[in-house]
Amino acid sequence: MNILVVDDNRVIRDIVSAMIKDSGHVPIQADGHVAALHHLETSKIDLVLMDIEMPEVNGFELTQKIRLIHPEWIPIIFLSSNDGENYLAQGIDAGGDDYLTKPVKHVILNAKIKAMERISLMKDELDRANKQLEILTSIDPLTQILNRRGFEETLITAWQHNERQKSDLSLLMIDIDFFKLYNDNYGHPKGDECLTKVANVFTQSLNRATDSIARYGGEEFVAVLPCTPVDGARFKAKDLKLSLLKEKIRHEYSTVLPFVSVSIGVSNTCFGAQTPTDLIKQADIALYKAKQDGRNGYALFDSSLEK
């Protein structure tokens, strides 16, 4: 562990640092609030041992600053020659996690460090579990691509990036043609298999790291294409359509082709969308037009299509 020792007394800093080294950890010294905040900003600090009685900014005040500036939890143990109950309560209220009375005994300090290390490891494990859970809640369990929630988060991020870069953001709304007939005649297990194959084809066809594909719901998919002008979106719509046809997934009950095909609605921020929701609505309107035109194709959004 990297342990920050904050004390205006150099002798105390050296003594405590020697104990830390003897316990197998790395001490980092700071003589006051300026140096302490600098180390917290530039180094990975796992634990702070802080004197309370310091000039300019005392330990309680500095702890409050740390909690305000660094929302991630860093354990803080106060060091003080004052062992009064009110002092201890004030330290906890300020945001401290534990309290040691000076002069610090090596055995007690080592035990406190081990306890904080265990808590820190438990927190890291919990953070990893929460991160994994967050990822899972954004993934469609069947197709293993983004689900609707993941799509909405991705679209908002792309929209914000697009506004900063002042570039075009494209959206493709994709629907499998006559999928209900596929499900009704081949059965739902085959339907799930079909959805997974379609998702895999689309994933392989998106060759930019910034592009993403998501399952919007049922047999609908959506592709987010940042920094993509209309011509690029049109090309990608055609590419997705042809890539799927090359797979030749049988669909004898389609009135378009004997294979699974898709209809695609194309929208772009240049068409006047003011919000991500507007962009979705425009792509959906364009998708309806693609279906009206006979399916197995794509259509661009046009304001004249709005009712």
N, C-alpha and C positions, 0 to 999 in steps of 0.2 A: 504494500500500500504506500502511496505518496501521502505523507502526513505533514500538514502545514502547521508550524509552531509560531504563534503570534504573541510576542512579548517584547516590551520595550527594554527589558533587562537582558543584556547579552549573556550574562553568566547563566541565568535561568534557561535561556534558549539553548545554550550549549549543553547544559546538563540534561535537559529533556531530550535534545536531539541525540545525545549519546545513548540514552535509554532506548530510544526508537531504533537506532541502528543495531543495538544489542538484541532487539526483538525481531530483527530481520526485515525491517521496513526502511523506507527512505524519508529522512527528514528534510523539510524545506523551511527555511527561516524567514520571518518577516518581523521588522521592528515596530510596525504600526499599521494603521488602516490603509495607507497608500500602497505599501509593499504587499500587504495581504490581498487587496483587491486586484493588484497586478498579477500576482501568482494564480489567483482563482480564474483570471481571464485568460492567461497564457499557458497554464499547465493543468494536467489532470490531477485534481486533488481528491483523495478518497476520505480524508478525515481532517478536521481542524481542531487543534488544541489551542485555546485562546485565553490569554490573561484578561481579567476584567478591568483592573486598575491601570489604565493607560492614558497618557495625555492626549489632548485634542478630541479624539473619538475613543470612548471606552469600549469594552468588550460587548456590553449589551447593545449599544448603538451600532457597532460594527456588525453584530449578528443580524440586527434588523435590516441593515443595508444588504447584507449577503442574501438573506431570504427574499428580499425584494428584487434584487438583480438576477439571482440564480434560482429560478423556480424548481430546478431539479434538486432532489434532496441530497445534501452533503451533511453528514453527522458533525456536530460541533460539541466539544467537551470544554467547559470552562475550567480555568485554573485560577484559584484565588486563595489568599491567606485568611479571608473572612469566611467562616463556616456557619454564619447565622442563617436561620430558617428563612427569614425574609429575603436574604440575598439569593438563596437557592431558588425560591419561588419566582423572584424577579428574573433570574437567569432562564428558567423554563418558559416564562411568559415572553421573554425576548426572542425565543426560538431555539434555545439551546437544548441539547439532548441528554447531557449528563454534567456532573460537577465533581471536580477533584480539589481537595484542599492542599495548599502548599505547606511544607515542602512535599513534593510528589514522591511517593515511594514506587520503586521500580516494579515490584510485584503487582501492586494495584494498577499502575498504569498499563502494564502488559495485559492484565486481565480485561481492562476496559477496552483496549485496542482489539483484543480478540472478540469481545462481545460485539463491538461496532462492525468488525469485519464480517462476522456471521450475519448480522442484520443487513449489511450492504450486499452480501452475496445472495441472500434471500430476495432482496429488492431487485437485483439484476435478473434473477430467475423469473420473478413475477413480471418484470418489464418485458422480458422475452416472450413469456406466455401471452401477455396482453397484446403484444405486437403481432404474434402469430394468429391470435384470435381475431384481431382487426383485419388481417389479411384474409382470413377464412370467410369473414362476413361480407367481403367484397368479391368473392369468387363463386361462380355458379357451380354447384356440386356435380352436375351432369357433364357439362362441356369443359369445365376447368378453365374457362375464360372469365372475364369480369362479368358480374351480374349487374342488375340495374343500379344498385347502390354504388358499385364501383364505377360504373359508367358516369353517373351523375357527378361524382367527386372528380373524375378525370376530366370531364367536360368543363367544370368550373375552373379547374387549374389551367386547362388549355385556353379558356376564354380570357382569364387574367393575364396569362403570358402573351396572348395575342394582342391584347390592348396595349401592353407595354412595348411590344415589338412593332405595333402598327402594321401587322401582316394579315393575310387572309386565313380564316379558319373554316375548314369544310367538314360537313357531316353527311354520312351516308346512312339512310334508313333502309334496311334490307329485309325482305319478307320471302320465305320459301313458297313458291307457287303451289297452290292446292295441297297444302300439307295436311289438311283435315282428311282429304281423300286418302292420302298416304297412310295416316294413322288408322282410319276406319278399315282399310283393306289389308294392310300388312300387320297391323297390331301395334300397340304402344311400345313394346320392347324394341321392335324394328324402328319405330319412330324415334325413340331415344338414341338408337344407334345412328340413325340418319343425322340427327341434330349434332351429335358428336363429330361425325365425319365432316359436316359442313363447317363447324367451328374450327376444326383442324386445317381445312383448306384455306379458310380466311386468315387464320393465324400465320400460316406459311406464306401467304400472299402479301402480307404487310411487311415490307422489307426495311422500313425505317423504325428506329427505336422509339421515336416520338409518336408513331401511330399506334392506335389501340383498337381492339375489337371487343364487343361485349354482347351478351345475350340480353336483349331488351325485355323479352317476355315471350313465352310460347315459342313460335317459330320465327320470331322477329329478332334480328341482329342489328347492331349499329356500329359504325366505324367512325372514330374521331381522327381527323387528319389535320394537325396543326401546321401552320405556315404552308398551306396548300391552296393555290388559286383554283378557280373554277375548272380550268382546262386540266389541271392535275387531278382534281376530284373526278372529273368525267373519265379520265384515263383509268383511274383506280377502280371505278365502278365497272367499267368494261372488263378490266383485268380480273376482278373477283368473279364476275359472271362466267367468263371463259374458263377460269381455273376450276370452277365447280363443274362445268360441263365436261371437262376433260376427265373427271373422276367417273363419269357415267354411272351414277347411282340410279338404279332402275326405279322408274315410277310410271308403271303402265296405266295408271288411272289419271294421269295428268292430261289435260286437253291441249297442252302446249307442246310438250316433247315426251318421249318415253323415258326421259331421265329427269332427275331433280334439277330444277332451275330456280332462279330468283328474280324478283323485281326490286329495283333500287330507286329510292328517291334521293336526290342530291340537293343539298343546300350549302350556302356559303355566306359568310358575314357581309360580303359585298352586296347581298340582296336586301340589306336593310334591317337585319335582326338586331334588336336593341338589348336582348338578354339571351342567355343560353336556352331558356324555354322557348323563345321566339324561333331560335335556330332549329330546335326539335320539331316545332309545329310546321315550319316551312319544309323540312325534310319529309315529314309525314304527308303533307299535301302533295309534294312531288311524287312520293311513293304511290299515292292513290292514282295520280296521272299515269304512272308507269303501268299500273294494273289495267287502267282503262284502255291503254294503247296496245293491249294484248299480252302483257307480261313477258318474262324472259328478256328484260331490257331495263333501261334506266331513263329517268326523266329529271330535268332540272326544274328547280322551283321558279315559278313566274308569278308575279303579283296578281296577274289576271286570273290565276287559278283560285285565289282566295274568294270565298263566298261572302 
